[in-house]
Each structure stands twice: as C-alpha cells, then as structure tokens.
Amino acid sequence: MNDFVRKRIRSIGYASKGAYLLLKSEPSIQVQAGIAVIMTILGFLFELNTTEWCLQILSITTVMTAEGLNTAVEKTADFIHPGKHRKIGFIKDIAAGAVFITAFGAVLVGLLIYIPKIF
C-alpha cells in the first residue's frame, strides 16, 4: 500500500473520531441526530421517492455539518479567549446564525415533502 492510500485511511480514522466526539459530547448535534432519526422513520412511513430521499438526506447532513462547524468555531473562540468578549460573541452569533439558516431551509424542505403526503 502506498503512502497516499495510508494517509487517506488515517484521515478517515481522524474524521470518524471527530464525528464520534461531536455526537458524544455536543447536545445540539444530539438533538439534530434525534431529529434525523425521526425524519428517516417518517421517510419510510410515507414512502419517499428517490428525489425526496435525496433532498431529505442532503438537508439533514447540511444541518448536522453546520452544527459541527458551529461547534468548532465556538470551541476555537473559547480556547482563544475564554472570557466574554464582544467580538468573540459576534463571531459565535454568526456561526449560530449559519446553523439557523440551514435548519430553516431543512424545515422548508420537510414541509414541501410531507405536507402533500399528509393532506
């Protein structure tokens, strides 16, 4: 096995560890993971088609990615400046705003998929 492949396999290990740590330690991502499970169950119950599944999966992963990046920004900001600071607060608010935007979009996707199936 060449060095390139070994490094890629190692990278997958680091990424898996990061996903595990995120899910284990962060309540916000745990909530999002719970919502993802509920939406997946609903997807099977309402027999989503391939396009609907793709949109739902993309929405779920986008929100969870935004949550992970928000957590990384918050942890970095807290490490750099542990106390309260106006500019750090501003940065954290922007990162949280990005999560809000993706979550809002995911809700819209969910409504577009499920409202016609319910009514």
N, CA, C and O atoms as a printed pandas DataFrame, in Angstrom:
     atom_number atom_name residue_name chain_id  residue_number  x_coord  y_coord  z_coord
0              1         N          MET        A               1    0.864   -1.175    0.000
1              2        CA          MET        A               1    0.000    0.000    0.000
2              3         C          MET        A               1    0.907    1.234    0.000
3              4         O          MET        A               1    1.837    1.338    0.799
4              5         N          ASN        A               2    0.618    2.155   -0.904
5              6        CA          ASN        A               2    1.489    3.325   -0.969
6              7         C          ASN        A               2    1.141    4.355    0.104
7              8         O          ASN        A               2    0.108    4.259    0.768
8              9         N          ASP        A               3    2.010    5.326    0.256
9             10        CA          ASP        A               3    1.883    6.334    1.313
10            11         C          ASP        A               3    0.602    7.153    1.179
11            12         O          ASP        A               3   -0.019    7.506    2.181
12            13         N          PHE        A               4    0.206    7.458   -0.065
13            14        CA          PHE        A               4   -1.012    8.242   -0.302
14            15         C          PHE        A               4   -2.231    7.529    0.275
15            16         O          PHE        A               4   -3.045    8.145    0.963
16            17         N          VAL        A               5   -2.357    6.248   -0.001
17            18        CA          VAL        A               5   -3.513    5.467    0.472
18            19         C          VAL        A               5   -3.490    5.372    1.993
19            20         O          VAL        A               5   -4.525    5.525    2.641
20            21         N          ARG        A               6   -2.317    5.120    2.564
21            22        CA          ARG        A               6   -2.198    5.051    4.027
22            23         C          ARG        A               6   -2.656    6.360    4.680
23            24         O          ARG        A               6   -3.369    6.342    5.683
24            25         N          LYS        A               7   -2.250    7.473    4.115
25            26        CA          LYS        A               7   -2.640    8.778    4.669
26            27         C          LYS        A               7   -4.143    9.009    4.548
27            28         O          LYS        A               7   -4.749    9.586    5.450
28            29         N          ARG        A               8   -4.751    8.570    3.453
29            30        CA          ARG        A               8   -6.198    8.728    3.293
30            31         C          ARG        A               8   -6.945    7.880    4.311
31            32         O          ARG        A               8   -7.940    8.323    4.885
32            33         N          ILE        A               9   -6.465    6.663    4.534
33            34        CA          ILE        A               9   -7.102    5.784    5.527
34            35         C          ILE        A               9   -6.972    6.402    6.913
35            36         O          ILE        A               9   -7.925    6.380    7.692
36            37         N          ARG        A              10   -5.822    6.945    7.225
37            38        CA          ARG        A              10   -5.613    7.614    8.509
38            39         C          ARG        A              10   -6.557    8.817    8.641
39            40         O          ARG        A              10   -7.112    9.059    9.712
40            41         N          SER        A              11   -6.734    9.564    7.552
41            42        CA          SER        A              11   -7.639   10.721    7.566
42            43         C          SER        A              11   -9.074   10.305    7.864
43            44         O          SER        A              11   -9.786   10.988    8.600
44            45         N          ILE        A              12   -9.493    9.181    7.288
45            46        CA          ILE        A              12  -10.841    8.673    7.559
46            47         C          ILE        A              12  -10.975    8.336    9.038
47            48         O          ILE        A              12  -12.027    8.571    9.633
48            49         N          GLY        A              13   -9.936    7.794    9.630
49            50        CA          GLY        A              13   -9.953    7.491   11.067
50            51         C          GLY        A              13  -10.111    8.747   11.902
51            52         O          GLY        A              13  -10.904    8.774   12.843
52            53         N          TYR        A              14   -9.350    9.804   11.560
53            54        CA          TYR        A              14   -9.468   11.071   12.291
54            55         C          TYR        A              14  -10.875   11.665   12.137
55            56         O          TYR        A              14  -11.459   12.164   13.098
56            57         N          ALA        A              15  -11.398   11.601   10.928
57            58        CA          ALA        A              15  -12.729   12.153   10.682
58            59         C          ALA        A              15  -13.802   11.367   11.442
59            60         O          ALA        A              15  -14.730   11.952   12.000
60            61         N          SER        A              16  -13.668   10.056   11.458
61            62        CA          SER        A              16  -14.623    9.221   12.206
62            63         C          SER        A              16  -14.556    9.532   13.692
63            64         O          SER        A              16  -15.587    9.622   14.359
64            65         N          LYS        A              17  -13.346    9.697   14.210
65            66        CA          LYS        A              17  -13.174   10.053   15.614
66            67         C          LYS        A              17  -13.829   11.396   15.904
67            68         O          LYS        A              17  -14.486   11.556   16.933
68            69         N          GLY        A              18  -13.657   12.361   15.008
69            70        CA          GLY        A              18  -14.275   13.676   15.184
70            71         C          GLY        A              18  -15.791   13.602   15.198
71            72         O          GLY        A              18  -16.440   14.249   16.019
72            73         N          ALA        A              19  -16.358   12.814   14.289
73            74        CA          ALA        A              19  -17.820   12.656   14.251
74            75         C          ALA        A              19  -18.306   12.005   15.544
75            76         O          ALA        A              19  -19.326   12.411   16.102
76            77         N          TYR        A              20  -17.581   11.003   16.017
77            78        CA          TYR        A              20  -17.938   10.338   17.272
78            79         C          TYR        A              20  -17.888   11.323   18.441
79            80         O          TYR        A              20  -18.823   11.394   19.239
80            81         N          LEU        A              21  -16.793   12.081   18.537
81            82        CA          LEU        A              21  -16.654   13.053   19.628
82            83         C          LEU        A              21  -17.758   14.106   19.577
83            84         O          LEU        A              21  -18.294   14.504   20.610
84            85         N          LEU        A              22  -18.087   14.546   18.382
85            86        CA          LEU        A              22  -19.153   15.530   18.213
86            87         C          LEU        A              22  -20.481   14.974   18.711
87            88         O          LEU        A              22  -21.182   15.627   19.485
88            89         N          LEU        A              23  -20.824   13.771   18.267
89            90        CA          LEU        A              23  -22.092   13.156   18.677
90            91         C          LEU        A              23  -22.114   12.832   20.173
91            92         O          LEU        A              23  -23.157   12.932   20.820
92            93         N          LYS        A              24  -20.977   12.453   20.708
93            94        CA          LYS        A              24  -20.907   12.066   22.123
94            95         C          LYS        A              24  -20.991   13.273   23.056
95            96         O          LYS        A              24  -21.575   13.177   24.135
96            97         N          SER        A              25  -20.416   14.403   22.655
97            98        CA          SER        A              25  -20.215   15.494   23.603
98            99         C          SER        A              25  -21.092   16.725   23.403
99           100         O          SER        A              25  -21.179   17.562   24.302
100          101         N          GLU        A              26  -21.737   16.858   22.261
101          102        CA          GLU        A              26  -22.458   18.100   21.982
102          103         C          GLU        A              26  -23.976   17.918   21.961
103          104         O          GLU        A              26  -24.505   17.238   21.081
104          105         N          PRO        A              27  -24.678   18.517   22.919
105          106        CA          PRO        A              27  -26.139   18.371   22.962
106          107         C          PRO        A              27  -26.835   18.847   21.683
107          108         O          PRO        A              27  -27.828   18.248   21.270
108          109         N          SER        A              28  -26.341   19.898   21.060
109          110        CA          SER        A              28  -27.018   20.409   19.862
110          111         C          SER        A              28  -26.983   19.389   18.723
111          112         O          SER        A              28  -27.975   19.229   18.011
112          113         N          ILE        A              29  -25.877   18.713   18.545
113          114        CA          ILE        A              29  -25.787   17.714   17.481
114          115         C          ILE        A              29  -26.576   16.463   17.866
115          116         O          ILE        A              29  -27.072   15.754   16.990
116          117         N          GLN        A              30  -26.698   16.185   19.161
117          118        CA          GLN        A              30  -27.510   15.056   19.607
118          119         C          GLN        A              30  -28.986   15.307   19.285
119          120         O          GLN        A              30  -29.702   14.393   18.878
120          121         N          VAL        A              31  -29.431   16.544   19.470
121          122        CA          VAL        A              31  -30.806   16.903   19.098
122          123         C          VAL        A              31  -30.991   16.730   17.596
123          124         O          VAL        A              31  -31.984   16.151   17.153
124          125         N          GLN        A              32  -30.041   17.228   16.813
125          126        CA          GLN        A              32  -30.138   17.108   15.360
126          127         C          GLN        A              32  -30.122   15.642   14.922
127          128         O          GLN        A              32  -30.833   15.264   13.992
128          129         N          ALA        A              33  -29.320   14.828   15.586
129          130        CA          ALA        A              33  -29.281   13.396   15.259
130          131         C          ALA        A              33  -30.626   12.738   15.584
131          132         O          ALA        A              33  -31.102   11.884   14.836
132          133         N          GLY        A              34  -31.231   13.138   16.698
133          134        CA          GLY        A              34  -32.560   12.625   17.038
134          135         C          GLY        A              34  -33.596   13.008   16.003
135          136         O          GLY        A              34  -34.423   12.184   15.611
136          137         N          ILE        A              35  -33.558   14.248   15.560
137          138        CA          ILE        A              35  -34.475   14.709   14.504
138          139         C          ILE        A              35  -34.220   13.922   13.221
139          140         O          ILE        A              35  -35.162   13.559   12.517
140          141         N          ALA        A              36  -32.954   13.660   12.919
141          142        CA          ALA        A              36  -32.605   12.894   11.714
142          143         C          ALA        A              36  -33.210   11.490   11.775
143          144         O          ALA        A              36  -33.717   10.989   10.771
144          145         N          VAL        A              37  -33.160   10.857   12.944
145          146        CA          VAL        A              37  -33.739    9.518   13.092
146          147         C          VAL        A              37  -35.256    9.582   12.878
147          148         O          VAL        A              37  -35.819    8.746   12.172
148          149         N          ILE        A              38  -35.910   10.568   13.485
149          150        CA          ILE        A              38  -37.367   10.717   13.328
150          151         C          ILE        A              38  -37.730   10.932   11.863
151          152         O          ILE        A              38  -38.668   10.318   11.353
152          153         N          MET        A              39  -36.980   11.811   11.186
153          154        CA          MET        A              39  -37.281   12.096    9.789
154          155         C          MET        A              39  -37.016   10.880    8.895
155          156         O          MET        A              39  -37.704   10.684    7.893
156          157         N          THR        A              40  -36.034   10.078    9.253
157          158        CA          THR        A              40  -35.758    8.858    8.486
158          159         C          THR        A              40  -36.904    7.868    8.651
159          160         O          THR        A              40  -37.337    7.246    7.681
160          161         N          ILE        A              41  -37.390    7.722    9.869
161          162        CA          ILE        A              41  -38.543    6.839   10.109
162          163         C          ILE        A              41  -39.753    7.340    9.325
163          164         O          ILE        A              41  -40.455    6.559    8.683
164          165         N          LEU        A              42  -39.990    8.657    9.386
165          166        CA          LEU        A              42  -41.109    9.228    8.620
166          167         C          LEU        A              42  -40.936    8.989    7.126
167          168         O          LEU        A              42  -41.907    8.730    6.415
168          169         N          GLY        A              43  -39.694    9.077    6.654
169          170        CA          GLY        A              43  -39.436    8.827    5.236
170          171         C          GLY        A              43  -39.863    7.437    4.811
171          172         O          GLY        A              43  -40.425    7.256    3.730
172          173         N          PHE        A              44  -39.597    6.449    5.663
173          174        CA          PHE        A              44  -40.036    5.084    5.356
174          175         C          PHE        A              44  -41.557    4.955    5.458
175          176         O          PHE        A              44  -42.182    4.305    4.620
176          177         N          LEU        A              45  -42.155    5.576    6.486
177          178        CA          LEU        A              45  -43.606    5.501    6.659
178          179         C          LEU        A              45  -44.367    6.150    5.504
179          180         O          LEU        A              45  -45.409    5.649    5.082
180          181         N          PHE        A              46  -43.843    7.263    4.998
181          182        CA          PHE        A              46  -44.506    7.981    3.913
182          183         C          PHE        A              46  -43.984    7.581    2.535
183          184         O          PHE        A              46  -44.365    8.169    1.523
184          185         N          GLU        A              47  -43.119    6.585    2.506
185          186        CA          GLU        A              47  -42.600    6.023    1.257
186          187         C          GLU        A              47  -42.068    7.107    0.307
187          188         O          GLU        A              47  -42.567    7.285   -0.805
188          189         N          LEU        A              48  -41.049    7.818    0.777
189          190        CA          LEU        A              48  -40.448    8.860   -0.046
190          191         C          LEU        A              48  -39.877    8.261   -1.326
191          192         O          LEU        A              48  -39.384    7.133   -1.344
192          193         N          ASN        A              49  -39.959    9.053   -2.399
193          194        CA          ASN        A              49  -39.316    8.613   -3.638
194          195         C          ASN        A              49  -37.834    8.984   -3.585
195          196         O          ASN        A              49  -37.380    9.616   -2.630
196          197         N          THR        A              50  -37.093    8.596   -4.601
197          198        CA          THR        A              50  -35.646    8.806   -4.602
198          199         C          THR        A              50  -35.283   10.282   -4.476
199          200         O          THR        A              50  -34.369   10.629   -3.728
200          201         N          THR        A              51  -35.973   11.137   -5.185
201          202        CA          THR        A              51  -35.681   12.574   -5.128
202          203         C          THR        A              51  -35.955   13.126   -3.736
203          204         O          THR        A              51  -35.159   13.900   -3.206
204          205         N          GLU        A              52  -37.076   12.732   -3.145
205          206        CA          GLU        A              52  -37.412   13.189   -1.793
206          207         C          GLU        A              52  -36.375   12.702   -0.784
207          208         O          GLU        A              52  -35.977   13.456    0.103
208          209         N          TRP        A              53  -35.934   11.450   -0.912
209          210        CA          TRP        A              53  -34.889   10.934   -0.027
210          211         C          TRP        A              53  -33.612   11.751   -0.177
211          212         O          TRP        A              53  -32.979   12.118    0.813
212          213         N          CYS        A              54  -33.242   12.032   -1.414
213          214        CA          CYS        A              54  -32.018   12.814   -1.648
214          215         C          CYS        A              54  -32.117   14.187   -1.001
215          216         O          CYS        A              54  -31.171   14.642   -0.358
216          217         N          LEU        A              55  -33.254   14.845   -1.167
217          218        CA          LEU        A              55  -33.431   16.173   -0.569
218          219         C          LEU        A              55  -33.425   16.096    0.948
219          220         O          LEU        A              55  -32.840   16.953    1.611
220          221         N          GLN        A              56  -34.070   15.078    1.503
221          222        CA          GLN        A              56  -34.107   14.933    2.961
222          223         C          GLN        A              56  -32.711   14.635    3.505
223          224         O          GLN        A              56  -32.291   15.239    4.492
224          225         N          ILE        A              57  -31.994   13.719    2.877
225          226        CA          ILE        A              57  -30.644   13.380    3.340
226          227         C          ILE        A              57  -29.726   14.584    3.217
227          228         O          ILE        A              57  -28.942   14.864    4.124
228          229         N          LEU        A              58  -29.818   15.293    2.110
229          230        CA          LEU        A              58  -28.994   16.485    1.930
230          231         C          LEU        A              58  -29.310   17.538    2.987
231          232         O          LEU        A              58  -28.400   18.181    3.510
232          233         N          SER        A              59  -30.574   17.716    3.300
233          234        CA          SER        A              59  -30.967   18.681    4.336
234          235         C          SER        A              59  -30.430   18.273    5.704
235          236         O          SER        A              59  -29.883   19.100    6.434
236          237         N          ILE        A              60  -30.588   17.007    6.046
237          238        CA          ILE        A              60  -30.118   16.516    7.340
238          239         C          ILE        A              60  -28.607   16.693    7.456
239          240         O          ILE        A              60  -28.112   17.212    8.457
240          241         N          THR        A              61  -27.885   16.265    6.441
241          242        CA          THR        A              61  -26.425   16.343    6.522
242          243         C          THR        A              61  -25.936   17.786    6.495
243          244         O          THR        A              61  -24.911   18.098    7.102
244          245         N          THR        A              62  -26.642   18.661    5.811
245          246        CA          THR        A              62  -26.250   20.074    5.792
246          247         C          THR        A              62  -26.416   20.693    7.179
247          248         O          THR        A              62  -25.534   21.412    7.650
248          249         N          VAL        A              63  -27.534   20.417    7.825
249          250        CA          VAL        A              63  -27.760   20.950    9.173
250          251         C          VAL        A              63  -26.731   20.383   10.149
251          252         O          VAL        A              63  -26.174   21.123   10.960
252          253         N          MET        A              64  -26.479   19.095   10.076
253          254        CA          MET        A              64  -25.519   18.485   11.011
254          255         C          MET        A              64  -24.100   18.982   10.746
255          256         O          MET        A              64  -23.317   19.149   11.682
256          257         N          THR        A              65  -23.766   19.217    9.487
257          258        CA          THR        A              65  -22.464   19.789    9.156
258          259         C          THR        A              65  -22.347   21.198    9.710
259          260         O          THR        A              65  -21.324   21.560   10.290
260          261         N          ALA        A              66  -23.399   21.996    9.530
261          262        CA          ALA        A              66  -23.381   23.363   10.071
262          263         C          ALA        A              66  -23.233   23.334   11.590
263          264         O          ALA        A              66  -22.502   24.147   12.156
264          265         N          GLU        A              67  -23.919   22.405   12.252
265          266        CA          GLU        A              67  -23.791   22.274   13.710
266          267         C          GLU        A              67  -22.354   21.931   14.099
267          268         O          GLU        A              67  -21.815   22.478   15.061
268          269         N          GLY        A              68  -21.745   21.029   13.350
269          270        CA          GLY        A              68  -20.364   20.652   13.636
270          271         C          GLY        A              68  -19.405   21.815   13.444
271          272         O          GLY        A              68  -18.522   22.040   14.271
272          273         N          LEU        A              69  -19.575   22.549   12.361
273          274        CA          LEU        A              69  -18.716   23.709   12.116
274          275         C          LEU        A              69  -18.948   24.792   13.168
275          276         O          LEU        A              69  -18.000   25.440   13.612
276          277         N          ASN        A              70  -20.203   24.988   13.566
277          278        CA          ASN        A              70  -20.514   25.948   14.613
278          279         C          ASN        A              70  -19.822   25.556   15.916
279          280         O          ASN        A              70  -19.263   26.405   16.610
280          281         N          THR        A              71  -19.864   24.282   16.237
281          282        CA          THR        A              71  -19.192   23.798   17.444
282          283         C          THR        A              71  -17.690   24.053   17.364
283          284         O          THR        A              71  -17.073   24.481   18.339
284          285         N          ALA        A              72  -17.105   23.786   16.192
285          286        CA          ALA        A              72  -15.667   24.019   16.019
286          287         C          ALA        A              72  -15.329   25.501   16.196
287          288         O          ALA        A              72  -14.328   25.837   16.828
288          289         N          VAL        A              73  -16.154   26.382   15.646
289          290        CA          VAL        A              73  -15.930   27.824   15.803
290          291         C          VAL        A              73  -16.037   28.208   17.276
291          292         O          VAL        A              73  -15.193   28.942   17.789
292          293         N          GLU        A              74  -17.069   27.715   17.956
293          294        CA          GLU        A              74  -17.252   28.049   19.368
294          295         C          GLU        A              74  -16.099   27.551   20.229
295          296         O          GLU        A              74  -15.598   28.282   21.083
296          297         N          LYS        A              75  -15.675   26.301   20.006
297          298        CA          LYS        A              75  -14.565   25.744   20.791
298          299         C          LYS        A              75  -13.268   26.516   20.534
299          300         O          LYS        A              75  -12.501   26.775   21.462
300          301         N          THR        A              76  -13.030   26.878   19.283
301          302        CA          THR        A              76  -11.835   27.648   18.945
302          303         C          THR        A              76  -11.883   29.025   19.595
303          304         O          THR        A              76  -10.895   29.484   20.167
304          305         N          ALA        A              77  -13.031   29.675   19.504
305          306        CA          ALA        A              77  -13.181   31.001   20.099
306          307         C          ALA        A              77  -12.991   30.949   21.613
307          308         O          ALA        A              77  -12.334   31.816   22.189
308          309         N          ASP        A              78  -13.564   29.937   22.252
309          310        CA          ASP        A              78  -13.410   29.796   23.706
310          311         C          ASP        A              78  -11.962   29.508   24.089
311          312         O          ASP        A              78  -11.496   29.958   25.137
312          313         N          PHE        A              79  -11.253   28.768   23.254
313          314        CA          PHE        A              79   -9.849   28.469   23.513
314          315         C          PHE        A              79   -8.998   29.738   23.397
315          316         O          PHE        A              79   -8.111   29.989   24.212
316          317         N          ILE        A              80   -9.289   30.515   22.379
317          318        CA          ILE        A              80   -8.513   31.741   22.143
318          319         C          ILE        A              80   -8.805   32.793   23.205
319          320         O          ILE        A              80   -7.900   33.463   23.703
320          321         N          HIS        A              81  -10.091   32.926   23.544
321          322        CA          HIS        A              81  -10.484   33.956   24.515
322          323         C          HIS        A              81  -11.562   33.375   25.423
323          324         O          HIS        A              81  -12.751   33.504   25.132
324          325         N          PRO        A              82  -11.154   32.724   26.540
325          326        CA          PRO        A              82  -12.112   32.035   27.419
326          327         C          PRO        A              82  -13.172   32.946   28.044
327          328         O          PRO        A              82  -14.288   32.495   28.300
328          329         N          GLY        A              83  -12.854   34.187   28.287
329          330        CA          GLY        A              83  -13.825   35.091   28.906
330          331         C          GLY        A              83  -14.782   35.676   27.887
331          332         O          GLY        A              83  -14.654   35.444   26.684
332          333         N          LYS        A              84  -15.737   36.433   28.384
333          334        CA          LYS        A              84  -16.674   37.112   27.483
334          335         C          LYS        A              84  -15.936   38.215   26.740
335          336         O          LYS        A              84  -15.136   38.957   27.311
336          337         N          HIS        A              85  -16.232   38.299   25.449
337          338        CA          HIS        A              85  -15.629   39.336   24.619
338          339         C          HIS        A              85  -16.614   39.673   23.506
339          340         O          HIS        A              85  -17.168   38.779   22.868
340          341         N          ARG        A              86  -16.823   40.934   23.282
341          342        CA          ARG        A              86  -17.815   41.391   22.302
342          343         C          ARG        A              86  -17.555   40.803   20.914
343          344         O          ARG        A              86  -18.484   40.312   20.274
344          345         N          LYS        A              87  -16.323   40.844   20.445
345          346        CA          LYS        A              87  -16.020   40.351   19.103
346          347         C          LYS        A              87  -16.145   38.830   19.012
347          348         O          LYS        A              87  -16.600   38.305   17.996
348          349         N          ILE        A              88  -15.745   38.122   20.066
349          350        CA          ILE        A              88  -15.909   36.664   20.095
350          351         C          ILE        A              88  -17.398   36.325   20.083
351          352         O          ILE        A              88  -17.820   35.403   19.385
352          353         N          GLY        A              89  -18.187   37.060   20.847
353          354        CA          GLY        A              89  -19.634   36.855   20.849
354          355         C          GLY        A              89  -20.237   37.070   19.468
355          356         O          GLY        A              89  -21.125   36.327   19.050
356          357         N          PHE        A              90  -19.760   38.076   18.766
357          358        CA          PHE        A              90  -20.224   38.370   17.413
358          359         C          PHE        A              90  -19.917   37.193   16.478
359          360         O          PHE        A              90  -20.767   36.774   15.693
360          361         N          ILE        A              91  -18.696   36.671   16.573
361          362        CA          ILE        A              91  -18.285   35.530   15.741
362          363         C          ILE        A              91  -19.157   34.311   16.037
363          364         O          ILE        A              91  -19.610   33.629   15.118
364          365         N          LYS        A              92  -19.388   34.039   17.314
365          366        CA          LYS        A              92  -20.218   32.903   17.695
366          367         C          LYS        A              92  -21.658   33.074   17.208
367          368         O          LYS        A              92  -22.286   32.114   16.763
368          369         N          ASP        A              93  -22.177   34.303   17.295
369          370        CA          ASP        A              93  -23.533   34.561   16.813
370          371         C          ASP        A              93  -23.652   34.319   15.314
371          372         O          ASP        A              93  -24.658   33.783   14.848
372          373         N          ILE        A              94  -22.638   34.709   14.562
373          374        CA          ILE        A              94  -22.659   34.481   13.115
374          375         C          ILE        A              94  -22.661   32.980   12.816
375          376         O          ILE        A              94  -23.419   32.515   11.964
376          377         N          ALA        A              95  -21.816   32.230   13.515
377          378        CA          ALA        A              95  -21.770   30.782   13.306
378          379         C          ALA        A              95  -23.116   30.139   13.664
379          380         O          ALA        A              95  -23.592   29.253   12.954
380          381         N          ALA        A              96  -23.720   30.585   14.756
381          382        CA          ALA        A              96  -25.042   30.070   15.141
382          383         C          ALA        A              96  -26.092   30.476   14.108
383          384         O          ALA        A              96  -27.020   29.715   13.831
384          385         N          GLY        A              97  -25.948   31.653   13.549
385          386        CA          GLY        A              97  -26.870   32.106   12.504
386          387         C          GLY        A              97  -26.820   31.212   11.273
387          388         O          GLY        A              97  -27.846   30.960   10.642
388          389         N          ALA        A              98  -25.632   30.734   10.932
389          390        CA          ALA        A              98  -25.498   29.822    9.797
390          391         C          ALA        A              98  -26.262   28.521   10.062
391          392         O          ALA        A              98  -26.888   27.971    9.156
392          393         N          VAL        A              99  -26.209   28.038   11.291
393          394        CA          VAL        A              99  -26.977   26.840   11.652
394          395         C          VAL        A              99  -28.470   27.128   11.521
395          396         O          VAL        A              99  -29.224   26.307   10.998
396          397         N          PHE        A             100  -28.888   28.292   11.995
397          398        CA          PHE        A             100  -30.299   28.669   11.913
398          399         C          PHE        A             100  -30.774   28.691   10.463
399          400         O          PHE        A             100  -31.857   28.193   10.154
400          401         N          ILE        A             101  -29.969   29.264    9.577
401          402        CA          ILE        A             101  -30.343   29.344    8.165
402          403         C          ILE        A             101  -30.483   27.951    7.563
403          404         O          ILE        A             101  -31.445   27.684    6.843
404          405         N          THR        A             102  -29.532   27.058    7.851
405          406        CA          THR        A             102  -29.627   25.706    7.294
406          407         C          THR        A             102  -30.806   24.943    7.891
407          408         O          THR        A             102  -31.485   24.194    7.189
408          409         N          ALA        A             103  -31.047   25.134    9.182
409          410        CA          ALA        A             103  -32.183   24.450    9.813
410          411         C          ALA        A             103  -33.506   24.963    9.245
411          412         O          ALA        A             103  -34.433   24.184    9.023
412          413         N          PHE        A             104  -33.590   26.262    9.011
413          414        CA          PHE        A             104  -34.802   26.839    8.418
414          415         C          PHE        A             104  -35.031   26.257    7.024
415          416         O          PHE        A             104  -36.153   25.896    6.670
416          417         N          GLY        A             105  -33.962   26.171    6.240
417          418        CA          GLY        A             105  -34.080   25.569    4.912
418          419         C          GLY        A             105  -34.515   24.117    4.987
419          420         O          GLY        A             105  -35.328   23.669    4.179
420          421         N          ALA        A             106  -33.982   23.381    5.948
421          422        CA          ALA        A             106  -34.349   21.971    6.113
422          423         C          ALA        A             106  -35.828   21.836    6.482
423          424         O          ALA        A             106  -36.509   20.928    6.005
424          425         N          VAL        A             107  -36.319   22.732    7.325
425          426        CA          VAL        A             107  -37.744   22.712    7.684
426          427         C          VAL        A             107  -38.598   22.954    6.442
427          428         O          VAL        A             107  -39.611   22.286    6.238
428          429         N          LEU        A             108  -38.184   23.911    5.615
429          430        CA          LEU        A             108  -38.934   24.180    4.374
430          431         C          LEU        A             108  -38.945   22.952    3.461
431          432         O          LEU        A             108  -39.981   22.604    2.895
432          433         N          VAL        A             109  -37.793   22.301    3.320
433          434        CA          VAL        A             109  -37.721   21.078    2.510
434          435         C          VAL        A             109  -38.670   20.027    3.092
435          436         O          VAL        A             109  -39.415   19.384    2.354
436          437         N          GLY        A             110  -38.638   19.856    4.414
437          438        CA          GLY        A             110  -39.531   18.889    5.062
438          439         C          GLY        A             110  -40.996   19.203    4.816
439          440         O          GLY        A             110  -41.790   18.306    4.535
440          441         N          LEU        A             111  -41.352   20.467    4.920
441          442        CA          LEU        A             111  -42.745   20.855    4.665
442          443         C          LEU        A             111  -43.141   20.578    3.221
443          444         O          LEU        A             111  -44.236   20.080    2.961
444          445         N          LEU        A             112  -42.263   20.895    2.292
445          446        CA          LEU        A             112  -42.560   20.651    0.876
446          447         C          LEU        A             112  -42.704   19.156    0.578
447          448         O          LEU        A             112  -43.486   18.767   -0.289
448          449         N          ILE        A             113  -41.971   18.346    1.275
449          450        CA          ILE        A             113  -42.063   16.896    1.057
450          451         C          ILE        A             113  -43.299   16.316    1.736
451          452         O          ILE        A             113  -44.035   15.543    1.123
452          453         N          TYR        A             114  -43.537   16.686    3.008
453          454        CA          TYR        A             114  -44.536   15.975    3.806
454          455         C          TYR        A             114  -45.948   16.556    3.757
455          456         O          TYR        A             114  -46.913   15.803    3.890
456          457         N          ILE        A             115  -46.101   17.857    3.572
457          458        CA          ILE        A             115  -47.466   18.422    3.538
458          459         C          ILE        A             115  -48.323   17.779    2.458
459          460         O          ILE        A             115  -49.457   17.393    2.744
460          461         N          PRO        A             116  -47.826   17.646    1.214
461          462        CA          PRO        A             116  -48.667   16.980    0.211
462          463         C          PRO        A             116  -48.989   15.522    0.557
463          464         O          PRO        A             116  -50.033   15.013    0.150
464          465         N          LYS        A             117  -48.137   14.864    1.279
465          466        CA          LYS        A             117  -48.375   13.463    1.645
466          467         C          LYS        A             117  -49.395   13.352    2.785
467          468         O          LYS        A             117  -50.126   12.367    2.884
468          469         N          ILE        A             118  -49.432   14.381    3.644
469          470        CA          ILE        A             118  -50.342   14.354    4.780
470          471         C          ILE        A             118  -51.750   14.777    4.359
471          472         O          ILE        A             118  -52.739   14.227    4.843
472          473         N          PHE        A             119  -51.834   15.753    3.459
473          474        CA          PHE        A             119  -53.146   16.296    3.074
474          475         C          PHE        A             119  -53.573   15.843    1.702
475          476         O          PHE        A             119  -54.650   16.213    1.237
